[in-house]
Amino acid sequence: MEEEDQRKVTDLVIELVRRLLSQQNPQNASPNSPHFSQSLRYALRILSSRLTPSVSPDADAVAESIKRRLATQGNSSDALTFADLYTKFASKNGPGSVNNKWAVLYLLKIISEDRKNAISGMDSSVFLPNLGLNDDEMGNDLRVLNAKENREKVWKNGVLLVSKDPENLREISFREFGNLVEEENEVTEEVLVRDVLYACQGIDGKYVKFDSNLDGYALPDSIKVPRATRAIVRKLCELGWLFRKVKGYISESMDRFPAEDVGTVGQAFCAALQDELSEYYKLLAVLEAQSTNPIPLVSENASSGNYLSLRRLSVWFAEPMVKMRLMAVLVDKCKALRGGAMAGAIHLHAQHGDPLVHDFMRRLLRRVCSPLFEMVRSWVLEGELEDIFAEFFIVGQPVKAESLWREGYRLHAGMLPLFISQSIAQRILRTGKSINFLRVCCDDRGWADAATEAVAAAGVTTRRGGLGYGETDALESLVMEAAKRIDKHLLDVIYKRYKFKEHCLAIKRYLLLGQGDFVQYLMDIVGPELSEPANTISSFKLAGLLESAIRSSNAQYDDPDILDRLRVKMMPHGTGDRGWDVFSLEYDARVPLDTVFTESVMTRYLRIFNFLWKLRRVEHALIGAWKTMKPNCLTSHVYTKLQHAVKLQLLSTLRRCQVLWDEMNHFVTNLQYYIMFEVLEVSWSNFSNEMEVAKDLDDLLAAHEKYLYSIVEKSLLGERSQTLYKSLFVLFDLILQFRSHADRFYEGIHELQARTAESSLSSQDKNKSRQTKDKSSEPGSWIREGRKALTQRASEFLQNMGQELDALATEYKSLLEGFLTELPVQQHVDLKFLLFRLDFTEFYTRQHATM
């Protein structure tokens, strides 16, 4: 029965080959044709093949592959036709239908591919071994060939074909191959596998040991193994070398903990590495269990056996090798790093396109960054700097309360990880600083409610570990909400509880001399005292005069707390200094206001006060000179009593004195207007607007710094205006000299008037005679002279005063011209407006042009 079936199959194959060849060339379809014999041999080889395909038995996948191949070859219509036929073929189920549809499709695909290779001129025997058939046997009796059940093993084209026969020739060949392998290998593969597993745990095996010269695990040269086996053992043992590096780093770090160079982030890194090694240990345990099974030499079912060979081990080690290499790289990179710097270095390696590496690094970083994010949470919500090992990117240092905001905390750029931006780091720093400032300087606890509201608004948890790596959006949301609420609460405390705006206004009114009636009265009552030598002035007396000025002006209605802060300060003085040179006012800014009004800030305020006080002193001196110079009956009476020449000389000197006073008064008045309105008021207006829009204390400090800088620069007190500043003070000193000259001039006029009146009295008046005698006893007195001598002395005095006034006017004109010449080259635009005010009629410009 079997022979009959074999005969029928053979007949069908012969008929199939004949019909296929007849379609191409009828001559090739003849049974005696060589082409017919070759094609028949090819068909029988395919049908008798026992090779297992390397693809999974999926009919749809094979059909899709065939359709894709047809489409890529440009046969779109054939691909559509095949798709339609396959749909019909796959839908047929039941009796009479093909059960193994996948095998049919796969057969057709293989035939098509082999046929294509044959057409391209390549020998089909290169791809599949030929059967042991020759042309004679094919020509004589094909049925005899198909009826034979036993096949012979044939060598052809270098390929060994083993036939299935009852003599077990296949097993004999396997035994011969095994003996050959045993002769070439001194160590069995099972032993090498176990040694490799030991090496991958950092343990020397029986043959595979750590070689310090090679810095790795290797087989000794004395062991006889094939070169390929030695190479694969060396390659697999790389995992052991990497394991040794990672394990050594973990052990070394944990032995040094709690050293500062390890820290909590380093400890977390070691713990994460240890967790990965634990998973690695589990894999090795599974592999060791499989290594106990014997390795079959050659078998049809060897591919599915539960054994472990070196090649299988290389497949198992593919993924652990990637992870271990990555861990070794991180270990080398992080040896000298700690804290945020370590987290940032690990983060750089997480930017990887491989999903395996990306997931592994993300899992590792979440463990490593856990202490860092906990520090951020504690700092932002509680103001606590839990950084024992100096790992955080915020560094604190012990300072006084007034320096807490500016110097107490700062960013450490070296510890800032790359996944936290600079702007977020600044907000984190400021939020924690605000909490500590409220707690230490303001003695306030309201920030806790603001922090709770921020957590609720951000939608995060306050528990430890609530934030982690990869949650950048949640971190930013928490920081933004906390910063917004805590900064607002801080400004409310500064403005309302500590009255920051009121104190700024008080400084403007008293230190910047904005309270006009107070300043005028203070200058009137302290003027005589300040004219004395500085070393003879009592600061207690000046403090009393300050209290008198406050009570006698509208300053008395200010807040008592503000008035208590205003004090007299005597600056260091030397020999020859007058009270005007060392007198100043100071304002006592206490905690927390001294965060804004620091010592350096108050020094600049003192410098501005000295400048404004000098300007007011010059103005006061000119007003005093005017009171002396104003026309009155005394000078008009003198005119009628003097000779004509002396009278003309007196009128000329008076006119020169008046003109010079007008020029000086014009300069001082416009300068003072510029300082008081263009500088102080405009700067204060801008500062007030910026105070209203300030969102945090840093904004407030920046606004105040800008306000103070604007005053300093516009008032010629900046570094770029030092030359102009010195010229201005020389002008001030010249104006004060003019005041002394004017006083001396009018004192001489008074004495001349007295002498003239005395000479007209009766010589018999004894009382007048005694007075005359008393005055005549003074050296250089005019009264003891006669009328002629009186006229001569008056002429000399007026001539000397005229010369002094002319010299003073010439020097003043030269200094003023130099001052005006330097104004246009100043960088600040407001100083050009000062030039316009001083020379709005272009008098000085035309005067300079005519010279």
C-alpha positions in Angstrom: 0.0 0.0 0.0 2.8 2.4 0.8 4.6 1.6 -2.4 1.5 2.4 -4.4 1.1 5.7 -2.6 4.8 6.5 -3.3 4.3 5.7 -6.9 1.2 8.0 -7.2 3.1 10.8 -5.6 6.0 10.4 -7.9 3.7 10.3 -10.9 2.1 13.5 -9.8 5.5 15.2 -9.3 6.6 14.1 -12.8 3.4 15.4 -14.3 3.7 18.7 -12.5 7.3 19.2 -13.8 6.4 18.2 -17.3 3.5 20.7 -17.4 5.5 23.6 -16.0 8.4 23.0 -18.5 6.0 22.6 -21.4 4.8 26.2 -20.8 8.3 27.6 -21.2 9.7 25.2 -23.9 8.0 22.0 -25.1 11.4 20.4 -25.8 12.4 20.6 -22.2 9.3 18.7 -21.2 10.6 15.5 -22.7 11.6 12.8 -20.0 14.9 12.3 -21.8 15.8 16.0 -21.6 18.6 16.9 -19.2 16.7 20.0 -18.2 13.7 17.8 -17.3 15.9 15.6 -15.1 17.4 18.6 -13.3 14.0 20.1 -12.6 12.6 16.8 -11.4 15.6 16.4 -9.0 15.0 19.9 -7.7 11.3 19.2 -7.0 12.1 15.9 -5.2 14.8 17.7 -3.1 12.3 20.2 -1.9 9.6 17.6 -1.1 12.0 15.3 0.7 13.6 18.1 2.8 13.3 17.8 6.6 14.7 21.3 7.4 12.6 23.2 9.8 11.8 26.8 8.7 13.3 29.5 11.0 10.1 31.6 11.0 7.0 31.1 13.2 4.1 29.2 11.6 1.9 32.3 10.9 0.0 32.1 7.6 -1.0 35.8 7.7 2.6 36.8 8.2 3.8 34.7 5.3 1.0 36.1 3.1 1.9 39.6 4.0 5.6 38.9 3.2 4.7 37.5 -0.2 2.4 40.5 -1.0 5.1 43.0 0.2 7.7 41.3 -2.0 5.5 41.5 -5.0 4.8 45.1 -4.3 8.5 46.0 -3.9 9.3 44.3 -7.3 6.8 46.7 -9.0 4.1 44.0 -9.5 1.3 45.9 -7.9 -1.4 44.1 -9.9 0.1 40.8 -8.9 0.1 41.8 -5.3 -3.6 42.7 -5.4 -4.4 39.5 -7.2 -2.5 37.5 -4.6 -4.2 39.3 -1.8 -7.6 38.4 -3.3 -6.7 34.8 -3.8 -5.3 34.5 -0.3 -8.5 35.9 1.1 -10.5 33.2 -0.7 -7.9 30.5 0.3 -8.0 31.5 4.0 -11.8 31.5 4.1 -12.2 27.9 3.0 -12.6 25.7 6.1 -14.2 22.4 6.7 -14.0 19.0 4.8 -11.9 19.0 1.7 -10.0 22.1 2.6 -6.3 22.5 3.3 -5.6 22.3 7.0 -2.0 23.5 7.1 -2.4 26.7 5.0 0.8 28.1 6.4 2.9 25.2 5.1 1.4 25.6 1.6 2.2 29.4 1.5 5.7 28.9 2.9 6.3 26.2 0.3 5.2 28.5 -2.5 7.4 31.3 -1.2 10.5 29.1 -0.9 10.0 27.8 -4.5 9.6 31.3 -5.8 12.8 32.4 -4.1 14.8 29.4 -5.3 13.4 29.8 -8.8 14.5 33.4 -8.8 18.0 32.3 -7.8 18.1 29.7 -10.5 17.0 32.2 -13.1 19.8 34.6 -12.0 22.3 31.9 -13.0 23.2 30.6 -9.6 23.4 26.9 -8.8 20.5 25.8 -6.6 22.7 23.2 -5.0 24.5 26.1 -3.2 21.4 26.7 -1.2 20.1 23.2 -0.5 21.9 19.9 -0.6 21.1 17.6 -3.5 19.6 14.2 -3.0 21.6 11.1 -3.9 20.2 10.7 -7.3 21.9 10.6 -10.7 20.6 11.0 -14.2 20.8 7.3 -15.1 18.5 6.3 -12.2 16.1 9.1 -13.2 16.0 8.0 -16.8 15.6 4.3 -16.2 13.0 4.0 -13.6 11.6 6.9 -11.6 9.2 4.6 -9.7 12.0 2.5 -8.3 13.6 5.7 -7.0 10.5 6.8 -5.2 9.8 3.3 -3.8 13.1 3.2 -2.0 12.6 4.1 1.7 16.3 4.1 2.6 18.6 6.8 1.3 22.3 6.9 1.1 24.6 9.6 2.5 26.2 11.5 -0.4 29.0 14.1 -0.4 28.3 16.8 -3.0 29.6 20.4 -3.2 31.2 20.0 0.3 27.9 19.2 2.0 27.3 16.1 4.1 23.9 14.6 3.6 22.7 12.1 6.1 19.9 9.8 5.1 17.5 8.2 7.5 18.4 4.6 7.6 18.0 1.7 10.0 21.8 1.5 10.6 21.9 4.7 12.7 24.6 6.2 10.6 23.5 9.6 11.9 24.3 8.7 15.5 27.6 7.2 14.5 28.5 10.5 12.9 27.5 12.4 16.0 29.7 10.1 18.2 32.7 10.7 15.8 32.1 14.4 16.0 32.0 14.2 19.8 35.3 12.4 20.0 36.8 15.0 17.8 35.6 17.8 20.1 37.0 16.0 23.2 40.3 15.7 21.6 40.5 19.5 20.9 39.2 20.6 24.3 41.0 19.9 27.5 38.1 21.4 29.5 34.5 20.6 28.9 32.0 23.4 28.0 30.0 22.7 31.2 33.0 23.5 33.3 33.7 26.6 31.4 30.1 27.8 31.7 30.3 27.3 35.5 33.6 29.2 35.7 32.2 32.0 33.6 29.3 32.3 36.0 31.7 32.4 38.9 33.7 35.1 37.2 30.6 37.1 36.6 30.2 37.2 40.4 33.7 38.3 41.0 34.9 34.9 42.1 37.8 32.9 40.5 36.8 29.6 39.0 38.7 26.5 38.5 40.2 27.6 35.2 38.9 31.1 34.6 40.7 33.4 37.0 41.4 37.1 37.4 44.6 38.1 35.7 46.0 41.4 37.1 48.3 41.8 34.1 45.4 41.7 31.7 43.1 43.4 34.3 40.3 40.9 33.6 39.2 37.3 33.8 40.7 34.9 31.3 41.7 31.3 30.7 45.4 30.5 31.2 47.4 29.8 28.1 48.2 26.4 29.4 44.6 25.3 29.1 44.0 23.7 25.7 40.8 25.1 24.2 40.0 26.3 20.7 40.7 30.0 19.9 37.0 30.7 19.4 36.2 29.2 22.8 38.9 31.3 24.5 37.6 34.4 22.8 34.0 33.9 23.8 35.1 33.2 27.4 37.0 36.4 27.5 34.1 38.3 26.1 31.6 36.9 28.6 34.0 37.5 31.5 33.9 41.2 30.7 30.7 41.2 32.7 32.6 39.9 35.7 35.2 42.7 35.3 32.4 45.3 35.2 30.7 43.7 38.2 34.0 43.8 40.1 34.3 47.6 39.5 30.7 48.3 40.5 30.8 46.1 43.6 34.1 47.6 44.6 32.7 51.2 44.4 29.7 50.2 46.5 31.8 48.6 49.2 34.3 51.4 49.3 31.6 54.1 49.5 29.6 52.3 52.2 32.7 51.7 54.2 33.5 55.5 54.1 30.0 56.6 55.0 29.1 58.9 56.7 32.1 60.7 55.2 31.3 64.1 53.6 32.5 63.0 50.2 29.9 60.2 50.1 26.8 62.0 51.4 23.1 60.9 51.2 23.0 61.2 47.4 26.0 59.0 47.1 24.4 56.5 49.5 21.2 56.5 47.5 23.3 55.9 44.4 25.0 52.9 46.0 21.6 51.6 47.2 20.2 51.9 43.6 23.3 50.1 42.2 22.9 47.4 44.9 19.2 46.9 43.8 20.3 46.4 40.2 22.9 43.9 41.4 20.2 42.0 43.3 18.3 41.6 40.1 21.6 40.5 38.5 22.1 37.9 41.2 18.6 36.5 40.5 19.5 36.0 36.9 22.8 34.3 37.8 20.9 32.0 40.1 18.6 30.9 37.3 21.6 30.4 35.0 23.4 28.4 37.6 20.4 26.1 37.9 20.5 25.6 34.1 24.2 25.0 34.0 23.8 21.7 35.9 22.0 20.2 32.9 24.3 18.4 30.4 25.0 20.0 27.1 23.9 17.7 24.2 26.5 17.5 21.5 24.3 17.4 18.5 20.5 16.6 18.5 17.5 17.5 16.6 15.8 18.7 19.8 18.9 20.5 21.1 17.5 23.9 20.4 14.7 23.4 22.8 16.7 21.7 25.6 17.0 23.3 29.0 20.8 23.5 29.1 23.4 26.3 29.1 26.2 26.7 26.6 28.6 29.5 26.1 26.7 30.8 23.1 23.4 30.6 25.0 25.2 32.4 27.9 26.2 35.2 25.5 22.5 35.7 24.7 21.5 35.7 28.3 24.2 38.2 29.1 23.3 40.7 26.4 21.0 42.9 28.5 22.9 42.6 31.8 26.1 43.6 29.9 24.5 46.8 28.7 23.3 47.7 32.2 26.6 46.7 33.9 28.6 48.8 31.4 26.4 51.7 32.0 26.8 51.3 35.8 30.6 51.0 35.4 30.6 54.3 33.4 28.5 56.0 36.1 30.8 54.7 38.8 33.9 56.1 37.0 32.1 59.4 36.4 30.8 59.8 40.0 33.9 58.9 42.0 34.9 62.4 42.7 31.4 63.9 42.8 28.7 64.2 45.4 25.3 65.7 45.9 23.7 67.7 43.1 26.8 67.4 41.0 26.6 63.6 41.0 22.8 63.7 40.2 23.6 66.1 37.2 26.4 63.8 35.9 24.1 60.8 36.0 21.3 62.8 34.4 23.5 63.4 31.3 23.7 59.7 30.7 19.9 59.4 30.8 19.6 61.3 27.5 19.6 58.1 25.5 17.5 56.9 22.6 17.6 53.2 23.7 14.4 52.5 25.6 16.2 49.9 27.7 18.9 52.4 28.8 16.4 55.2 29.2 14.1 53.2 31.5 17.1 51.9 33.5 18.5 55.4 34.0 15.1 56.8 34.9 14.7 54.1 37.6 18.2 54.7 38.9 17.9 58.5 38.9 14.6 58.4 40.8 16.4 56.6 43.6 19.5 58.8 43.4 17.6 62.1 43.4 15.3 61.2 46.2 17.5 62.9 48.9 17.9 66.0 46.7 14.2 66.4 46.1 13.5 66.0 49.8 16.0 68.8 50.5 14.1 71.0 48.0 10.7 70.1 49.6 12.0 70.9 53.1 13.6 74.1 52.0 10.7 75.5 50.0 7.9 74.5 52.4 9.7 74.7 55.8 12.8 76.8 55.3 14.9 74.0 56.7 18.3 73.4 55.1 18.8 69.7 55.8 22.3 69.4 54.2 24.7 67.7 56.6 27.1 66.7 53.8 27.1 69.9 51.7 25.3 68.3 48.8 22.5 70.8 48.2 22.8 73.6 45.6 21.9 76.1 48.3 24.6 76.9 50.9 23.9 78.6 54.2 26.4 80.4 56.5 26.0 82.0 60.0 25.6 85.8 59.7 24.0 88.6 61.6 20.3 89.2 61.3 20.8 92.3 59.1 22.9 90.3 56.7 20.6 87.2 56.6 18.9 88.1 53.3 22.0 89.2 51.4 24.7 86.9 52.7 23.0 84.1 54.7 22.2 81.9 51.7 23.5 81.6 48.2 23.4 79.2 45.2 26.3 76.8 44.7 26.4 76.5 40.9 28.6 73.4 41.1 25.9 71.5 43.0 23.0 72.5 40.7 21.8 69.5 38.6 21.1 70.1 35.0 17.4 69.0 35.3 16.7 72.1 37.5 16.9 75.3 35.6 18.7 78.4 36.9 15.5 80.4 37.1 13.8 77.7 39.2 16.9 77.4 41.4 16.7 81.2 42.1 13.0 80.9 43.0 13.8 77.9 45.3 16.6 80.0 47.0 14.4 83.0 47.4 11.4 81.1 48.8 13.5 79.4 51.6 15.2 82.7 52.3 11.8 84.4 52.7 10.7 81.8 55.2 13.9 82.2 57.2 13.7 86.0 57.0 10.2 85.9 58.3 11.1 83.5 61.1 14.4 85.1 62.2 14.1 88.8 61.4 10.3 89.4 61.5 9.4 86.9 64.2 6.5 85.9 62.0 4.8 82.5 61.6 2.3 83.3 59.0 4.4 81.7 56.3 3.2 78.2 57.4 -0.3 79.0 56.2 1.0 80.3 52.9 3.1 77.1 52.4 0.0 75.0 53.1 -2.0 76.9 50.5 0.8 76.5 48.0 0.8 72.7 48.4 -2.9 72.6 47.9 -2.7 74.8 44.8 0.1 72.8 43.3 -1.7 69.5 43.9 1.3 67.7 45.4 1.8 65.9 48.7 3.8 67.2 51.6 5.0 63.7 52.6 8.6 62.7 52.2 9.3 61.3 48.8 6.3 63.1 47.2 8.6 64.6 44.5 11.0 62.7 42.4 13.1 62.7 39.2 11.0 63.2 36.1 8.4 65.3 37.9 9.8 68.6 36.8 6.4 70.1 36.1 5.2 69.3 39.6 8.4 70.7 41.1 8.0 73.9 39.1 4.4 74.2 40.1 5.1 73.8 43.8 8.0 76.3 43.7 6.0 78.9 41.8 3.0 78.6 44.1 5.1 78.7 47.3 7.2 81.6 46.1 4.2 83.6 45.1 2.4 83.2 48.4 5.3 83.4 50.7 6.8 86.5 49.0 3.4 88.2 49.1 3.1 87.5 52.8 6.7 88.8 53.4 5.9 92.1 51.6 2.7 92.5 53.6 4.7 92.2 56.8 7.3 94.6 55.7 4.8 97.2 54.4 2.1 97.0 57.1 3.8 95.7 60.3 7.1 97.5 59.9 5.9 100.5 57.8 8.6 100.4 55.2 7.1 103.1 53.0 6.8 105.5 56.0 10.4 105.0 56.9 11.6 105.6 53.4 9.6 108.8 53.3 11.1 109.8 56.7 14.6 109.3 55.3 13.7 111.4 52.3 12.3 114.2 54.5 15.1 114.4 57.1 18.3 112.9 55.6 17.6 114.2 52.1 16.4 117.5 53.5 12.9 117.3 52.0 11.2 118.8 55.1 11.9 122.5 54.3 10.7 124.2 57.5 12.6 121.7 59.7 15.8 122.1 57.7 15.6 125.9 57.7 15.0 126.2 61.4 17.7 123.6 62.2 20.2 125.5 60.1 19.3 128.8 61.8 19.7 127.5 65.4 22.8 125.3 64.8 24.6 127.8 62.6 26.4 129.7 65.4 27.3 126.5 67.1 28.7 124.9 63.9 30.8 127.9 63.2 33.0 126.9 66.1 35.9 124.5 65.9 34.7 120.9 65.6 36.6 119.7 68.7 34.8 122.2 70.9 31.3 121.3 69.9 29.1 119.1 72.1 27.1 116.5 70.4 24.6 116.5 73.3 24.0 120.2 72.7 23.4 119.6 69.0 21.0 116.8 69.9 19.0 119.3 72.0 19.0 121.7 69.1 17.7 118.9 66.9 14.8 118.3 69.3 14.1 122.0 69.3 14.0 122.1 65.5 11.6 119.1 65.5 9.2 120.7 68.0 9.3 124.0 66.2 8.4 122.6 62.7 5.8 120.3 61.2 8.1 117.4 62.0 6.5 117.3 65.4 3.4 115.6 63.9 5.3 112.6 62.6 5.2 109.2 64.2 7.2 109.2 67.5 8.9 105.9 66.4 10.2 107.7 63.3 11.4 110.8 65.3 13.2 108.6 67.8 15.3 107.1 65.0 16.6 110.5 63.9 19.9 111.4 65.6 22.9 113.7 65.3 26.1 112.2 64.1 29.5 113.9 64.3 31.9 112.5 61.7 35.6 112.1 62.4 37.4 115.4 62.3 40.9 116.8 62.2 42.6 119.9 63.3 41.1 123.0 61.7 37.7 121.5 60.9 34.6 123.4 61.8 31.3 122.1 63.0 29.9 122.6 59.5 32.4 120.0 58.2 31.5 117.2 60.6 27.8 117.7 61.4 25.3 115.2 59.9 22.1 113.4 60.7 21.6 109.6 60.8 18.5 107.4 60.8 18.5 104.2 62.9 17.1 101.4 60.8 16.5 98.4 63.0 15.7 94.8 62.2 14.3 93.9 59.7 14.5 97.3 57.9 18.3 97.1 58.1 18.1 94.5 55.4 17.3 97.3 53.1 19.1 100.1 54.9 22.4 98.4 55.3 25.5 100.0 56.6 26.8 100.6 53.1 23.4 102.1 52.0 23.4 104.4 55.0 26.9 105.5 54.1 25.6 106.6 50.7 22.7 108.4 52.3 25.3 110.2 54.6 27.2 111.2 51.5 24.1 112.6 49.9 23.2 114.4 53.1 26.6 116.0 53.3 26.3 117.2 49.7 22.7 118.6 50.3 23.8 120.1 53.7 26.6 121.9 52.0 24.3 123.2 49.3 21.8 124.4 51.9 24.7 126.0 53.9 25.7 127.9 50.7 22.1 128.9 50.1 21.9 130.0 53.8 25.1 132.0 53.4 23.8 133.8 50.4 20.5 134.6 52.1 22.5 136.0 55.1 24.6 138.1 52.7 21.4 139.5 51.1 20.0 140.5 54.5 23.2 142.5 55.0 23.4 143.9 51.6 19.8 145.0 51.1 19.4 148.8 50.7 18.5 150.6 53.9 18.7 154.0 55.4 22.2 153.3 56.8 23.9 153.0 53.4 21.8 155.8 51.8 22.8 158.1 54.7 26.5 157.3 54.1 26.2 158.5 50.5 25.3 162.1 51.6 28.2 162.3 54.1 31.0 161.2 51.8 33.0 163.1 49.2 32.1 162.7 45.6 35.1 160.5 44.6 34.7 158.3 47.6 30.9 158.1 47.0 31.5 156.9 43.4 34.0 154.4 44.6 31.5 153.1 47.2 28.7 152.8 44.7 31.0 150.9 42.3 32.1 148.5 45.0 28.5 148.0 46.1 27.4 147.3 42.5 30.2 144.8 41.9 29.2 143.0 45.2 25.5 143.0 44.2 26.3 141.6 40.7 28.5 138.9 42.0 25.8 138.0 44.6 23.2 137.8 41.8 25.4 135.4 39.7 26.1 133.2 42.7 22.5 133.2 43.8 21.4 132.3 40.2 23.8 129.3 40.2 22.8 128.1 43.7 19.1 128.5 43.2 19.0 126.6 39.9 21.3 123.9 41.2 19.1 123.5 44.3 15.9 123.4 42.2 17.5 120.7 40.0 18.6 118.6 43.0 15.3 118.9 44.8 12.9 118.4 41.9 14.6 116.9 39.0 16.6 114.5 41.1 15.0 113.8 44.5 11.3 114.1 43.6 11.5 112.3 40.2 13.6 109.4 41.8 11.1 109.2 44.7 8.2 109.0 42.3 9.8 106.2 40.3 10.7 104.4 43.5 7.1 104.6 44.8 5.8 103.1 41.6 8.3 100.3 41.8 7.4 99.6 45.4 3.8 99.1 44.3 4.6 96.5 41.7 7.4 94.7 43.6 6.6 90.9 43.9 9.3 89.9 46.4 11.9 91.3 48.6 14.6 91.1 45.9 12.4 93.3 43.7 12.1 95.8 46.6 15.8 95.8 47.2 16.5 96.3 43.5 14.0 99.2 43.4 15.6 100.9 46.4 19.1 100.3 44.9 18.0 101.9 41.7 16.5 104.8 43.6 19.7 105.4 45.5 21.8 105.0 42.5 19.7 107.5 40.5 20.2 110.1 43.3 23.9 109.5 43.5 24.5 109.7 39.7 22.3 112.7 39.1 23.7 114.6 42.1 27.3 114.4 40.7 28.3 112.0 43.4 29.0 109.0 41.1 32.4 107.7 40.1 32.1 109.2 36.6 31.4 112.7 38.0 34.2 113.1 40.5 35.9 115.9 38.5 32.6 117.8 38.3 31.9 117.1 42.0 35.3 118.6 43.0 34.7 121.6 40.8 31.3 122.1 42.4 32.7 122.0 45.9 35.4 124.5 45.0 32.6 126.8 43.8 30.8 126.3 47.1 33.9 127.2 49.1 34.3 130.3 46.9 30.7 131.4 47.6 31.4 131.0 51.3 34.4 133.2 50.9 32.2 135.7 49.2 30.0 135.7 52.2 32.9 136.5 54.5 34.1 139.3 52.1 30.6 140.7 52.0 30.3 140.7 55.8 33.7 142.4 56.1 32.7 145.0 53.5 29.5 145.9 55.2 31.1 145.9 58.6 33.5 148.5 57.1 30.6 150.5 55.9 29.0 150.4 59.3 32.2 151.6 60.9 32.5 154.4 58.2 28.9 155.5 59.0 29.6 155.5 62.7 32.8 157.5 62.2 31.0 160.1 60.0 28.2 160.4 62.5 30.6 160.8 65.3 32.6 163.5 63.6 29.4 165.7 63.3 28.7 165.6 67.0 29.8 168.4 69.4 33.2 167.9 70.8 31.9 169.1 74.2 29.7 166.0 74.6 31.6 164.0 77.2 29.7 160.8 76.8 30.4 160.8 73.1 34.0 161.7 73.8 34.4 158.8 76.1 33.0 156.5 73.5 35.3 158.1 71.0 38.2 157.6 73.3 37.3 154.0 73.8 37.1 153.3 70.1 40.2 155.3 69.3 42.1 153.1 71.6 41.6 150.2 69.1 44.5 149.8 66.7 43.7 150.8 63.1 40.4 152.5 64.1 39.2 155.3 61.9 37.6 157.3 64.6 40.9 158.6 66.0 41.7 160.0 62.6 40.7 163.3 61.3 38.2 163.9 58.5 40.8 164.0 55.9 42.4 160.9 57.2 38.9 159.3 57.4 38.3 160.0 53.7 41.7 158.6 52.8 41.2 155.5 54.9 37.7 155.0 53.4 39.1 155.3 49.9 41.8 152.7 50.6 39.4 150.3 52.2 37.0 150.6 49.3 39.8 150.1 46.9 41.0 147.0 48.7 37.5 145.6 48.9 37.0 146.3 45.2 40.2 144.5 44.3 39.3 141.5 46.4 35.8 141.3 44.9 37.3 141.6 41.4 39.7 138.7 42.2 36.8 136.7 43.7 34.6 137.4 40.6 37.4 136.4 38.2 38.0 133.2 40.0 34.3 132.4 40.3 33.8 133.1 36.6 36.7 130.8 35.7 35.5 128.0 37.9 31.9 128.3 36.7 33.0 128.3 33.1 34.9 125.1 33.7 31.9 123.6 35.5 29.6 124.4 32.7 32.0 123.2 30.1 32.2 119.7 31.7 28.4 119.3 32.0 27.7 118.5 28.3 30.2 115.6 28.3 28.5 113.8 31.3 26.8 110.6 30.4 23.7 111.1 32.4 21.1 112.9 30.4 19.6 114.8 33.4 22.9 116.7 33.8 22.3 118.3 30.4 19.0 119.7 31.7 21.0 121.2 34.5 23.2 123.0 31.9 20.0 124.3 30.3 18.7 125.7 33.5 22.0 127.4 34.4 22.5 128.9 31.0 18.9 129.2 29.6 19.7 132.7 28.2 23.0 131.5 26.7 24.8 134.2 28.6 27.7 132.1 29.5 27.8 130.5 26.1 28.1 133.9 24.3 30.6 135.1 26.9 32.8 132.0 26.3 32.6 132.5 22.6 33.8 136.1 22.8 36.9 135.1 24.8 
